[in-house]
Amino acid sequence: MGRNATPLSRVLVWLLLAVAVSVYAGYHIGKDRAKADNRAQAAAEAATPDVAPPAAPAEPLAETVEVAALEQSLREAETAFARSMADRDLDAFASFLADDAIFVNGRDPLRGKATIVAAWSKYFEGEQAPFSWAPETVVVLAGGRLGQTKGPVTGPDGKPTLEFRSTWRREDDGRWKVVFDDGACLCPVPPAGP
């Protein structure tokens, strides 16, 4: 400090120096204390015997078993739904549709059971079915209320032309009803241009 420093400025400088030393010491003491705490915790964990995780159940979970049973019942429902076409039974076909069902056929979806039955009645004319379908993939959500079926649609010659996708809802009485139905063409993809 210069000779011209006032006693008050000397006190302020010493006070600032004391605060700086205090902060510096506090930081390092806290850091050392944290290291010691971490070492103590690691030692305590090392002294605690390992607890083995619970063993996996030998039997499948009840939920898994229920989903498998529901998938089987949905497969049976889809198969019976497809059989209604082969049997030329429009009433049986209609019995698998939910009242609020939607069939997505191009740009104008068919909304409601009555509309779908009216539009599909032409497919039930004549002795031979114009197409058939069968489920290949059947899945049900864990809650058991919704499921999906998917598989090929074949013409009378047995050649696949479409892939159907149906979403089913299990009603309160346990019966499956179609709520959404859609198909995708199995058309060959044209080769890329030059």
Secondary structure as the mmCIF struct_conf table of DSSP 4:
data_model
#
loop_
_struct_conf.conf_type_id
_struct_conf.id
_struct_conf.beg_label_comp_id
_struct_conf.beg_label_asym_id
_struct_conf.beg_label_seq_id
_struct_conf.end_label_comp_id
_struct_conf.end_label_asym_id
_struct_conf.end_label_seq_id
TURN_TY1_P TURN_TY1_P1 ARG A 3 ASN A 4
HELX_RH_AL_P HELX_RH_AL_P1 PRO A 7 ALA A 47
BEND BEND1 THR A 48 THR A 48
HELX_LH_PP_P HELX_LH_PP_P1 PRO A 49 PRO A 57
BEND BEND2 ALA A 58 GLU A 59
HELX_LH_PP_P HELX_LH_PP_P2 PRO A 60 LEU A 61
HELX_RH_AL_P HELX_RH_AL_P2 ALA A 62 ALA A 86
TURN_TY1_P TURN_TY1_P2 ASP A 87 ARG A 88
HELX_RH_AL_P HELX_RH_AL_P3 LEU A 90 SER A 95
TURN_TY1_P TURN_TY1_P3 PHE A 96 PHE A 96
STRN STRN1 LEU A 97 PHE A 103
TURN_TY1_P TURN_TY1_P4 GLY A 106 ARG A 107
BEND BEND3 ASP A 108 ASP A 108
STRN STRN2 LEU A 110 ARG A 111
BEND BEND4 GLY A 112 GLY A 112
HELX_RH_AL_P HELX_RH_AL_P4 LYS A 113 TRP A 120
HELX_RH_3T_P HELX_RH_3T_P1 SER A 121 PHE A 124
BEND BEND5 GLY A 126 GLN A 128
BEND BEND6 PRO A 130 PRO A 130
STRN STRN3 SER A 132 TRP A 133
BEND BEND7 GLU A 136 GLU A 136
STRN STRN4 THR A 137 VAL A 140
TURN_TY1_P TURN_TY1_P5 ALA A 142 GLY A 143
BEND BEND8 GLY A 144 ARG A 145
STRN STRN5 LEU A 146 THR A 154
TURN_TY1_P TURN_TY1_P6 PRO A 156 ASP A 157
BEND BEND9 GLY A 158 GLY A 158
STRN STRN6 PRO A 160 ARG A 170
TURN_TY1_P TURN_TY1_P7 ASP A 172 ASP A 173
BEND BEND10 GLY A 174 GLY A 174
STRN STRN7 TRP A 176 CYS A 185
HELX_LH_PP_P HELX_LH_PP_P3 CYS A 187 GLY A 193
#
